Amino acid sequence: MKRSVSIFLMIVVMLGLGGFDTARADDLVRIELRFPDTLAGGAPAEFQVRITVPGDRLAALELRDMSRRTPDCPGVDYDVLSVVNADITAHDLRRDGRVDLVPRGPGPVEITYRVSAVLRADDVSINNVLACSVVIVGADNIFIDRRAMFPALRPVDETGEPFRFGEAEVRLIGWAGTGPVVFPSAEQVAPSIWHLDHLDDLRFSYLAAGRWTASPHRSRGNSVAVYGWPLDGDHAAAAAALGDVSDMAGRVLDYLETAWGGEGIGGYSALLLQTGGRHGEFAAFTATAQGNAQAMFYGPGVAPAALRIGVAHEIAHIWAPGRLGSPNPDATSHWIGEGLADFASYRVLIELGALEPSALLDRANVALQNRQIAHTPELADYDYGFLAWLRLDTGADGALLSPGLDAFVRALIDGHDAPITAERFWSTAMRLGLWRGETDKAQLEQTMPCQLRTGGEDYNLVEGRWPRYALGWELSDEQPGMIARIVEDGPAARAGLQASDRILRLKSGGFGNIHRPVTAEFISGDERRSASFLPRGEMGPQVYLQYVEDVEVTRLWADIAPPARCRPPANQAVR
């Protein structure tokens, strides 16, 4: 869910201080992507890119390697194959990081290069794929991220000033398959041909070619298409699952626009890529959105509810920009946007009946745990933002899904010309009577209500020591889902699971939640089975806050008590 490491194709055009001139409309920047005819038998040998730019005004064209690499993801190599009507300063873009083209004479300048280094889908690491540049190849599919095919282009005119290219055309050549090509800002004008008003509008694009399974949905003018990548080739099963996600995605868009306003987004595309579940990521997922498209990588063990939440989270990101306030990197607080997307995904799915109301409390408990013991520090903004929005959604009687939050969002939309800063966030909440406490991040936990109510159930705030989250198994890195070792007398062992059983998916629970059972679907021998168990290990040393339904029952398995500020009078019992 990290937008900071989002997958999008980026062509960076540096901007001058004044207005922008563009090339003539009939002088298009042309980009051709050449693919092999088939992927059968393994990864393709090469991908070729040819970029042709108009020569008018062009004194130099700078190309920079924008790809990112990690030890677990080698990224890509660029090999310049030919240059037309220009002198080139270097041919190894990866080694030198920059290549300059200087036109030799009038007319367009052209460069053709090869991109190599691809990953097989079942070898992809979810935790690393969004932080690097990849071309991922499945049995008959390709996924290409923003940086893997295109360097940044910086044109310079005769005076040494950078300028902006005008219209652009993108073509796919030599690809025999069919499938989604997601250029959110482009118009498809013919099969395998897309048109953009400005070249830099391509920067938020993904490309996914091949035999994908698709499920479209249309309502209220919003057209949603969810594309899937079934590793096992079961396109029929994938279509059924994608249909559920696609319908839900369309309903989420409709809900946001109906409840909180905003013009129709029009079109939205989501690419769901299942990986092999190696590298300890069997039940992990991550998603990113740019423009009006998203990509999600997930392991085969991910529960359906987690996919819905991930898609809804990114849709909220698509809906939000510019509606709550002008984005300003120097002033805008990251936690506000991430918190809204996180909280809205749960709230909307609950309103639509796609999640149980208790899911809000489950997410709040994970956020409280992370906030206080730094179990997952990279989610700090998500956790604080979620709790802040949850706090404003709590009525005076502790009831969640309060109408006050709708008024708060609309108030932010009414003042959207101002940056969406923390000061504006909290001052708007105070003006509407939704907040009277401190705005110090460190003090948020101390303002959480002693009791929350949702779905007809009351939840009490308690603090103390809790069992560590533990499933009681170690999965194989070589065989996805296979239990390599079972913890003796651990949660999974007590539920009857054994070493060599193969986990198919976690149908419910997970993500650090010790309050709800995990339901695992697995194969033992030749039998397909299901087992539920509470994921609780040994008692941890940290003290932190949680919401529970029954304090006395919780005391049987955790060392807890209500915080001093929440303790009732001596003659009043706590449920």
C-alpha positions as a printed Julia matrix, in Angstrom:
575×3 Matrix{Float64}:
   0.0     0.0     0.0
   2.96    2.28   -0.04
   2.62    5.14   -2.46
   6.23    6.12   -1.68
   7.34    3.01   -3.54
   4.58    2.94   -6.13
   4.91    1.32   -9.55
   4.4     3.79  -12.39
   6.12    4.49  -15.65
   7.79    7.89  -15.41
   9.11   10.1   -18.14
  10.48   13.12  -16.35
  10.51   16.42  -18.19
  12.19   19.21  -16.26
  10.24   22.45  -16.36
  11.45   26.01  -16.91
  10.4    28.93  -14.74
   8.22   30.53  -17.41
   5.46   29.18  -19.62
   5.94   26.05  -21.67
   6.3    25.86  -25.42
   5.43   22.62  -27.11
   6.32   20.98  -30.39
   3.79   21.32  -33.2
   0.8    19.03  -32.93
   1.83   17.18  -36.1
   5.33   16.56  -34.76
   4.64   13.74  -32.37
   7.07   12.13  -30.01
   6.79    8.5   -31.05
   7.51    5.57  -28.75
   7.53    2.02  -30.05
   7.7    -1.0   -27.73
   8.73   -4.19  -29.5
   7.95   -7.54  -27.9
   8.64  -11.12  -28.87
   5.87  -13.05  -30.61
   5.5   -15.53  -27.77
   6.65  -16.18  -24.25
   6.4   -19.96  -24.5
   9.4   -21.77  -23.12
  10.66  -19.07  -20.83
  11.49  -15.4   -20.58
  11.84  -13.42  -23.79
  15.36  -12.74  -24.95
  14.87   -9.0   -25.23
  12.53   -6.04  -25.31
  13.29   -3.13  -27.61
  12.27    0.5   -27.3
  12.55    3.09  -30.05
  11.98    6.77  -29.22
  11.7     9.35  -32.0
  11.54   13.03  -31.03
  11.0    16.09  -33.26
  14.17   17.98  -34.15
  12.61   21.46  -34.04
  14.26   23.57  -31.32
  16.14   20.5   -30.04
  19.76   21.32  -29.29
  20.33   18.36  -26.95
  18.4    15.49  -25.45
  19.46   14.18  -22.06
  18.48   10.66  -21.0
  18.85    9.62  -17.37
  18.6     6.14  -15.94
  15.64    6.3   -13.52
  15.61    2.59  -12.69
  16.08    1.41   -9.14
  17.77   -1.78   -8.01
  18.15   -3.73   -4.78
  20.23   -6.79   -3.91
  17.09   -8.92   -4.26
  15.95   -7.26   -7.48
  18.66   -6.6   -10.06
  16.56   -4.19  -12.09
  17.24   -3.79  -15.78
  20.1    -3.19  -18.2
  19.94   -0.79  -21.13
  21.92   -1.52  -24.28
  21.85    1.23  -26.93
  21.43   -0.43  -30.34
  21.3     2.53  -32.71
  21.1     6.3   -32.9
  19.82    8.26  -35.92
  20.73   11.88  -36.67
  22.59   12.44  -33.4
  25.92   11.98  -31.68
  25.82   10.1   -28.4
  28.12   10.57  -25.39
  27.83    7.01  -23.99
  26.15    3.69  -24.74
  25.96    2.18  -21.25
  23.09    3.96  -19.54
  23.24    1.78  -16.45
  26.97    2.34  -15.92
  27.06    6.05  -16.7
  23.6     6.95  -15.46
  23.22    9.56  -18.21
  23.42    9.73  -22.0
  23.35   12.93  -24.07
  22.19   13.07  -27.68
  23.23   16.05  -29.83
  21.44   16.39  -33.21
  23.68   16.26  -36.28
  21.26   18.2   -38.47
  17.6    19.06  -39.13
  14.94   16.42  -38.66
  13.95   14.06  -35.88
  16.35   12.31  -33.52
  15.92    8.61  -32.87
  17.36    6.19  -30.32
  16.74    2.45  -30.11
  17.8     0.43  -27.08
  17.32   -3.01  -25.63
  16.04   -3.73  -22.13
  17.19   -6.97  -20.53
  16.91   -8.67  -17.15
  13.46   -9.98  -16.33
  11.96  -11.8   -13.38
   9.71  -14.82  -13.49
   6.4   -14.22  -11.73
   6.92  -17.04   -9.25
  10.29  -15.6    -8.22
   9.06  -12.09   -7.45
   9.54  -10.77   -3.94
   6.56   -8.66   -2.9
   8.61   -6.65   -0.45
  11.14   -5.64   -3.1
   9.26   -5.43   -6.37
   7.82   -1.98   -5.66
  11.18   -0.57   -4.68
  12.98   -1.46   -7.9
  12.51   -1.59  -11.65
  11.26   -4.85  -13.07
   9.93   -6.61  -16.1
   7.95   -9.56  -14.77
   7.12  -12.45  -17.06
   4.53  -15.14  -16.49
   3.55  -18.09  -18.67
   1.85  -15.79  -21.18
   1.92  -12.38  -19.5
   4.22   -9.42  -19.05
   4.13   -6.68  -16.46
   6.43   -3.67  -16.89
   6.91   -0.99  -14.27
   7.43    2.7   -14.83
  11.19    2.77  -14.86
  12.12   -0.47  -16.54
  11.48    0.6   -20.14
  11.99    4.35  -20.19
  14.75    6.65  -19.06
  13.9    10.25  -18.18
  13.94   12.6   -21.17
  15.09   16.22  -20.81
  15.05   18.24  -24.04
  17.08   21.47  -24.21
  16.69   24.22  -26.82
  19.32   26.38  -28.54
  19.46   28.79  -25.56
  20.18   26.0   -23.1
  16.68   26.1   -21.61
  14.68   22.91  -21.04
  11.3    22.78  -22.73
   8.31   20.5   -22.8
   7.5    18.06  -25.57
   4.05   18.18  -27.1
   1.84   15.34  -28.24
   3.04   11.75  -28.11
   2.12    8.4   -29.57
   2.8     4.98  -28.03
   2.71    1.79  -30.09
   3.07   -1.9   -29.22
   4.71   -3.84  -32.01
   5.17   -7.58  -32.45
   2.97   -8.65  -29.57
   0.68  -11.53  -30.54
  -1.27  -11.66  -27.28
  -4.07   -9.51  -25.95
  -4.47   -7.89  -22.58
  -4.63   -4.65  -20.65
  -2.29   -1.8   -21.39
  -2.86    0.79  -18.72
  -1.98    4.31  -19.81
  -4.32    6.28  -17.52
  -3.77    9.63  -19.23
  -3.76    8.31  -22.8
  -6.48    7.76  -25.36
  -6.45    4.51  -27.29
  -6.92    5.51  -30.93
  -6.38    2.13  -32.59
  -5.39   -1.42  -31.62
  -2.04   -1.17  -29.84
  -1.81    2.63  -30.37
  -2.29    5.31  -27.7
  -2.24    9.09  -27.95
  -1.25   11.64  -25.28
  -1.65   15.41  -25.32
   1.76   15.8   -23.7
   4.58   13.33  -23.42
   5.02   13.82  -19.69
   1.41   12.71  -19.15
   2.75    9.18  -19.69
   4.62    9.27  -16.42
   1.9     7.47  -14.44
   1.51    4.5   -16.75
   1.82    0.76  -16.3
   2.05   -1.74  -19.1
   0.68   -5.25  -18.8
   0.46   -7.32  -21.94
  -0.58  -10.87  -22.58
  -3.41  -13.23  -21.69
  -4.92  -11.71  -18.59
  -8.33  -12.44  -17.12
 -10.54   -9.35  -17.03
 -13.75   -8.41  -15.25
 -15.41   -5.08  -16.12
 -17.96   -3.17  -14.06
 -19.87    0.0   -14.91
 -22.16    2.17  -12.77
 -22.82    5.88  -12.27
 -20.55    6.62  -15.21
 -17.59    4.88  -13.56
 -16.05    2.12  -15.66
 -13.9    -0.23  -13.59
 -11.83   -3.07  -15.02
  -9.91   -5.49  -12.8
  -7.31   -7.66  -14.52
  -5.86  -10.8   -12.96
  -2.83  -12.96  -13.46
  -3.55  -16.58  -12.44
  -0.28  -18.4   -11.95
  -1.94  -21.79  -12.16
  -3.66  -20.98  -15.46
  -7.15  -21.37  -13.97
  -8.7   -18.39  -15.75
 -12.27  -19.44  -14.92
 -11.62  -19.4   -11.17
  -9.7   -16.15  -11.51
 -12.6   -14.53  -13.4
 -15.03  -15.4   -10.6
 -12.76  -13.88   -7.95
 -12.03  -10.81  -10.07
 -15.73  -10.25  -10.68
 -16.25   -9.85   -6.95
 -13.37   -7.39   -6.65
 -14.42   -5.47   -9.77
 -18.01   -5.07   -8.6
 -16.79   -3.98   -5.17
 -14.37   -1.45   -6.7
 -17.14    0.15   -8.73
 -19.38    0.36   -5.67
 -16.59    1.98   -3.64
 -16.17    4.69   -6.29
 -19.91    5.26   -6.39
 -20.1     5.5    -2.6
 -17.27    8.03   -2.28
 -18.79   10.27   -4.92
 -22.31    9.99   -3.46
 -21.39   10.45    0.2
 -18.52   12.91   -0.11
 -18.89   14.45   -3.54
 -16.57   14.87   -6.47
 -16.92   14.42  -10.19
 -16.92   10.98  -11.72
 -13.47    9.51  -12.2
 -14.68    7.87  -15.39
 -12.32    4.95  -15.89
 -10.33    2.92  -13.41
  -8.1    -0.1   -13.91
  -6.57   -2.45  -11.38
  -3.92   -5.06  -12.12
  -3.86   -7.91   -9.59
  -0.67   -9.94   -9.87
  -0.39  -13.1    -7.84
   3.2   -14.08   -7.08
   4.58  -17.43   -6.1
   4.52  -16.62   -2.39
   8.2   -17.19   -1.79
  10.57  -15.12    0.35
   8.26  -15.45    3.37
   5.49  -13.51    1.61
   2.9   -16.25    1.22
   0.13  -14.19    2.86
   1.5   -10.71    2.1
   0.34   -8.09   -0.36
   1.18   -4.56   -1.36
  -0.56   -2.13   -3.68
   0.03    1.22   -5.32
  -2.01    3.67   -7.36
  -1.17    6.49   -9.73
  -3.4     8.36  -12.12
  -6.53    6.22  -12.35
  -4.86    2.81  -12.19
  -3.32    0.56   -9.59
  -1.18   -2.53   -9.37
  -1.33   -5.03   -6.53
   1.08   -7.87   -5.85
  -0.16  -10.56   -3.51
   0.83  -13.99   -2.33
  -1.44  -17.0    -2.89
  -2.33  -17.11    0.8
  -3.93  -13.65    0.93
  -7.52  -13.68    2.2
 -10.21  -12.27   -0.13
 -11.04   -9.52    2.39
  -7.43   -8.3     2.23
  -7.68   -7.93   -1.56
 -10.87   -5.91   -1.2
  -9.26   -3.63    1.38
  -6.14   -3.15   -0.75
  -8.13   -2.23   -3.85
 -10.46    0.08   -1.89
  -7.45    1.79   -0.23
  -5.97    2.71   -3.59
  -9.34    3.82   -4.98
  -9.6     6.25   -2.06
  -6.21    7.62   -3.11
  -7.55    8.12   -6.62
 -10.64    9.92   -5.32
  -8.87   12.18   -2.81
  -6.25   14.28   -4.69
  -7.27   17.92   -4.91
 -10.62   17.38   -3.22
  -9.53   17.88    0.4
  -6.85   20.47   -0.28
  -4.13   21.45   -2.68
  -1.19   19.01   -2.41
   1.97   20.74   -1.22
   4.97   18.49   -0.51
   6.36   21.03    1.95
   3.12   21.49    3.87
   0.9    18.47    3.3
   1.0    15.86    6.06
   1.53   12.36    4.69
  -0.51   10.75    7.47
  -3.67   12.6     6.44
  -3.85   11.05    2.97
  -2.71    7.6     4.03
  -4.98    7.66    7.07
  -7.97    8.66    4.96
  -7.31    5.95    2.36
  -6.84    3.35    5.09
  -9.84    4.39    7.15
 -12.13    5.06    4.18
 -11.43    1.61    2.73
 -12.73   -0.03    5.91
 -15.6     2.39    6.46
 -16.91    2.14    2.91
 -16.61   -1.65    2.73
 -18.52   -1.91    6.01
 -21.24    0.4     4.7
 -21.47   -1.75    1.56
 -21.7    -4.96    3.59
 -18.38   -6.29    2.29
 -16.75   -6.29    5.76
 -18.06   -6.93    9.26
 -18.3    -3.8    11.47
 -15.77   -5.36   13.85
 -13.1    -5.0    11.14
 -12.7    -1.34   12.15
 -11.77   -2.4    15.68
  -9.43   -5.09   14.38
  -7.56   -2.5    12.32
  -7.54   -0.07   15.27
  -6.0    -2.73   17.51
  -3.25   -3.46   14.99
  -2.58    0.3    14.72
  -2.43    0.69   18.52
  -0.05   -2.25   18.76
   2.22   -0.92   16.02
   2.17    2.6    17.43
   3.25    1.51   20.87
   5.76   -1.26   20.19
   6.99   -0.14   16.7
   6.39   -3.65   15.34
   6.14   -2.23   11.8
   7.71    1.25   11.87
   7.24    1.83    8.13
   3.47    1.9     8.76
   3.67    4.7    11.35
   1.86    7.26    9.17
  -0.8     4.75    8.21
  -1.43    3.81   11.84
  -1.51    7.37   13.19
  -3.65    8.54   10.29
  -6.1     5.66   10.68
  -6.53    6.33   14.4
  -6.92   10.08   13.83
  -9.71    9.54   11.3
 -11.28    6.87   13.51
 -11.23    9.31   16.42
 -13.18   11.88   14.38
 -15.67    9.2    13.31
 -16.6     8.47   16.92
 -19.8    10.02   18.22
 -20.26   11.38   21.75
 -21.72    8.03   22.83
 -18.78    6.08   21.42
 -20.68    4.93   18.34
 -18.61    4.57   15.17
 -19.7     5.49   11.64
 -20.77    8.91   12.88
 -22.41   11.42   10.49
 -19.99   13.99   11.87
 -17.2    12.57    9.74
 -19.22   13.18    6.56
 -19.6    16.84    7.57
 -15.86   17.0     8.29
 -14.91   15.66    4.86
 -17.3    18.03    3.12
 -15.83   20.95    5.1
 -12.35   20.03    3.89
 -13.65   19.81    0.32
 -15.27   23.27    0.63
 -11.88   24.73    1.59
  -9.85   22.68   -0.87
  -7.92   25.72   -2.14
  -5.83   25.64    1.05
  -3.12   23.01    1.6
  -4.27   19.98    3.58
  -2.03   20.52    6.61
  -2.22   19.03   10.1
  -3.21   22.44   11.47
  -6.12   22.7     9.03
  -7.14   19.12    9.74
  -7.38   19.59   13.5
  -8.76   23.16   13.44
 -11.59   22.03   11.12
 -12.34   19.15   13.49
 -12.44   21.54   16.45
 -14.71   23.99   14.63
 -17.19   21.17   13.98
 -17.0    19.96   17.59
 -15.38   16.65   16.63
 -12.14   17.24   18.52
 -11.21   18.9    21.81
  -7.98   17.16   22.72
  -4.28   17.58   22.09
  -2.95   17.45   18.54
   0.44   16.05   19.56
   1.05   12.75   17.76
   2.5    11.2    20.89
  -0.69   11.89   22.83
  -3.22   10.4    20.43
  -3.55    7.12   22.32
  -4.44    9.02   25.49
  -7.46   10.54   23.73
  -8.92    7.27   22.44
 -12.43    6.7    23.85
 -12.78    4.28   26.74
 -15.58    2.55   24.88
 -16.48    2.2    21.22
 -19.67    0.78   19.76
 -20.13   -0.74   16.33
 -22.31   -3.48   14.88
 -24.39   -3.53   18.06
 -21.38   -4.5    20.21
 -19.46   -2.49   22.82
 -15.66   -2.61   22.92
 -13.7    -1.54   26.01
 -10.24    0.03   26.02
  -7.71   -1.89   28.13
  -3.93   -1.92   28.48
  -1.39   -4.49   29.5
   0.81   -7.31   28.24
  -0.38   -9.5    25.39
   0.64  -12.75   23.69
   2.79  -12.3    20.64
   1.16  -12.87   17.27
   2.21  -16.37   16.16
   0.86  -18.86   13.64
   3.14  -21.65   14.79
   4.63  -22.65   11.47
   7.53  -21.84    9.19
   6.84  -21.98    5.47
   9.26  -23.21    2.84
  10.99  -20.7     0.6
  11.27  -23.32   -2.12
   7.69  -24.64   -2.17
   5.13  -21.87   -1.62
   2.69  -22.65    1.16
   4.47  -25.82    2.27
   4.96  -26.08    6.04
   8.67  -26.72    6.52
   8.51  -26.76   10.33
   5.69  -26.86   12.84
   6.14  -25.35   16.31
   5.5   -28.03   18.89
   2.33  -27.27   20.86
   1.98  -24.04   18.89
  -1.3   -22.63   17.55
  -1.16  -24.5    14.22
  -0.06  -27.79   15.81
  -2.93  -27.65   18.3
  -5.3   -27.19   15.34
  -4.0   -30.39   13.75
  -1.63  -29.05   11.1
   1.62  -30.89   10.43
   4.92  -30.4     8.66
   4.58  -31.05    4.89
   0.96  -29.84    4.87
   0.5   -27.2     2.16
  -1.34  -23.99    3.04
  -3.52  -22.8     0.16
  -4.68  -19.52    1.66
  -5.67  -17.76    4.85
  -9.41  -17.33    4.47
  -9.67  -14.96    7.44
  -7.6   -13.36   10.17
  -3.93  -12.52   10.07
  -2.01   -9.22    9.87
  -0.99   -9.28   13.53
  -4.52   -9.54   14.93
  -4.45  -11.71   18.06
  -8.16  -11.21   18.79
  -9.62  -13.09   15.81
  -9.02  -16.66   14.7
  -7.06  -17.45   11.58
  -8.82  -19.83    9.23
  -6.38  -21.69    7.02
  -7.33  -23.76    4.01
  -4.71  -26.44    3.38
  -3.95  -29.81    1.85
  -2.84  -32.66    4.1
  -1.87  -35.74    2.14
  -4.52  -35.93   -0.58
  -7.22  -34.26    1.53
  -8.29  -30.63    1.29
  -9.02  -29.34    4.8
  -9.72  -26.2     6.79
  -8.75  -25.3    10.37
  -9.28  -22.28   12.6
  -7.1   -21.27   15.53
  -6.19  -18.2    17.57
  -2.7   -16.95   16.55
  -1.3   -16.45   20.04
   2.22  -17.31   21.12
   4.1   -16.64   24.35
   3.42  -13.52   26.42
   5.27  -10.44   25.18
   6.93   -7.9    27.49
   5.44   -4.7    25.99
   2.44   -2.91   27.45
  -0.01   -1.4    24.98
  -3.68   -0.49   24.52
  -6.32   -2.63   22.81
 -10.09   -2.73   22.45
 -11.81   -5.92   23.66
 -15.41   -7.11   23.82
 -15.21   -8.72   27.26
 -12.61   -7.6    29.8
 -13.04  -10.55   32.14
 -12.73  -13.15   29.39
  -9.67  -11.36   27.99
  -8.0   -11.54   31.42
  -7.92  -15.32   30.99
  -5.27  -15.01   28.26
  -3.73  -11.54   28.67
  -2.38   -9.53   31.62
  -4.63   -6.47   31.2
  -6.75   -3.9    33.02
  -8.63   -0.74   31.99
  -6.46    2.4    31.92
  -6.8     4.55   35.05
  -8.89    7.14   33.18
 -11.31    4.43   32.05
 -11.85    2.62   35.33
 -15.44    2.72   36.58
 -16.45    3.52   40.16
 -15.81    0.71   42.62
 -19.47   -0.31   42.66
 -19.77   -0.57   38.86
 -18.66   -3.73   37.1
 -16.95   -3.79   33.73
 -18.19   -6.26   31.15
